[in-house]
Amino acid sequence: MLRALGGLGLLGARPACRPPALLLLPARGRKTRHDPPAKSKVGLLKTPPAVDPAECYVLMERYRQYRQTVSALRMEFVAEVRKKVHEARAGVLAERKAREDAAEHRELMAWNQAENQRLHELRKRRKTSSPQRTWRHGWRRRWTPRRATTGPSPGRGWWSGRSTGAPRVQ
């Protein structure tokens, strides 16, 4: 099927003078589980190599000592980390951090008060220094420019459909 598709030119163009290339290469390496054994290996029974009991005992003892040492080191490190966490939560470091946070909070609150005072003074100056602006009471309370006329004008107001803001300069 793949060779037929390759001959139709669907798998890529190749010169006509070359022989057709193998599209599926065999995999190299071990046999799969389903491949039959070779004829020379049919009756072969694999036996594991012999183990020296003394060498096995020495190796097992060394592995046991290694695991014991590593376990002790792990426990030591865990205890150290837990002690640091406890000190950070309830010890001297926590008290110092709480004091620093409180001091920073006080500084920020003082800065906020100063900024609020500065803006209040600025608004006061702006309010007293601007004679053109007056506070209008009514349906909407807002600062509006004072008009020259006192009566309703036909071009401005909610009845005219135009904005009641500042008069337009033409």
C-alpha positions in Angstrom: 0.0 0.0 0.0 2.7 2.4 1.0 4.8 1.5 -2.1 1.8 2.1 -4.3 1.2 5.5 -2.7 4.9 6.3 -3.2 4.7 5.3 -6.9 1.8 7.8 -7.3 4.0 10.6 -6.1 1.9 11.2 -2.9 4.8 10.6 -0.5 7.2 13.1 -2.2 8.9 13.5 -5.5 12.0 11.5 -6.4 13.9 11.0 -9.6 12.7 8.3 -11.9 16.2 6.9 -12.6 16.6 5.6 -9.0 15.3 2.3 -7.8 12.3 2.5 -5.4 13.5 3.1 -1.9 12.3 1.1 1.1 9.7 3.1 2.9 9.6 1.0 6.0 13.0 0.1 7.4 13.3 -2.8 9.7 14.0 -1.9 13.4 17.4 -2.8 14.8 17.9 -4.2 18.2 16.2 -6.8 20.3 13.5 -9.1 19.1 10.0 -8.5 20.2 8.2 -10.7 22.6 6.2 -12.3 19.9 9.1 -13.3 17.6 10.0 -17.0 17.8 13.4 -17.9 19.2 16.2 -18.9 16.9 16.5 -22.7 16.1 19.8 -22.9 18.0 18.3 -21.4 21.2 15.1 -23.5 21.4 16.2 -25.8 24.2 18.3 -23.3 26.1 17.5 -22.7 29.7 19.1 -19.6 31.1 20.5 -20.0 34.6 21.6 -17.0 36.7 25.2 -16.7 37.7 26.3 -18.1 41.0 26.4 -15.7 44.0 29.1 -15.9 46.6 27.3 -15.8 50.0 30.1 -13.9 51.8 30.1 -11.2 49.1 26.3 -11.0 49.2 26.4 -10.5 53.0 29.1 -7.7 52.8 27.1 -5.9 50.1 23.8 -6.1 52.0 25.6 -4.8 55.2 27.1 -1.9 53.3 23.8 -1.0 51.7 22.1 -1.1 55.1 24.8 1.3 56.6 24.4 3.6 53.6 20.6 3.8 54.0 21.0 4.4 57.7 23.4 7.2 57.2 21.4 8.9 54.5 18.2 8.6 56.6 19.9 10.2 59.5 21.1 13.1 57.3 17.6 13.6 55.9 16.1 13.7 59.4 18.8 16.2 60.5 18.0 18.5 57.5 14.2 18.2 58.1 14.7 19.1 61.8 16.7 22.1 60.8 14.1 23.3 58.3 11.3 22.8 60.9 13.3 24.8 63.5 13.8 27.7 61.0 10.0 27.7 60.1 9.1 27.7 63.8 11.5 30.6 64.5 10.1 32.5 61.5 6.6 32.1 62.8 6.9 32.6 66.5 10.4 33.6 67.3 12.5 36.7 67.3 12.4 37.1 63.5 8.6 37.2 63.6 8.6 39.9 66.2 11.2 42.0 64.3 9.1 41.6 61.1 5.9 42.6 62.9 7.7 45.8 64.2 9.0 46.6 60.7 5.6 46.1 59.2 4.0 48.4 61.9 6.6 51.1 61.3 6.1 50.9 57.5 2.3 51.1 58.0 2.8 54.2 60.2 5.0 55.9 57.6 2.5 55.1 54.8 -0.4 56.5 56.9 1.5 59.7 57.7 2.3 60.1 54.0 -1.4 59.5 53.2 -2.5 62.2 55.7 0.0 64.7 54.3 -1.2 64.0 50.8 -4.8 64.4 51.8 -4.0 67.7 53.5 -2.1 68.9 50.5 -5.0 68.0 48.2 -7.5 69.6 50.6 -5.5 72.9 50.6 -5.3 72.8 46.8 -9.1 72.3 46.5 -9.7 75.2 49.0 -7.4 77.5 47.0 -9.1 76.5 43.7 -12.5 77.0 45.2 -11.8 80.5 46.6 -9.7 81.7 43.7 -12.2 81.0 40.9 -15.1 83.6 40.9 -16.5 82.2 37.7 -17.5 79.0 39.3 -20.4 78.6 41.6 -22.1 75.7 43.3 -25.5 75.0 41.7 -28.2 73.3 43.7 -30.9 71.5 41.9 -31.5 68.3 40.1 -27.8 67.7 39.7 -25.4 69.3 42.1 -22.1 70.2 40.5 -19.8 73.0 39.8 -21.0 75.0 36.8 -19.8 78.3 35.2 -21.8 81.3 36.3 -24.0 82.6 33.5 -24.5 86.2 32.6 -28.3 85.8 32.5 -30.4 84.7 35.4 -33.4 83.4 33.6 -33.8 80.3 31.5 -32.3 80.5 28.0 -34.1 78.9 25.1 -30.9 77.2 23.9 -29.8 75.5 27.1 -31.5 73.3 29.6 -33.0 69.9 29.9 -35.9 71.0 27.7 -33.7 71.9 24.7 -31.9 68.6 24.4 -28.5 70.3 24.6 -26.0 70.1 27.4 -26.3 72.4 30.4 -22.5 72.7 30.7 -20.4 75.8 29.9 -21.7 78.1 27.1 -20.2 77.5 23.7 -17.8 80.1 22.3 -18.6 80.8 18.7 
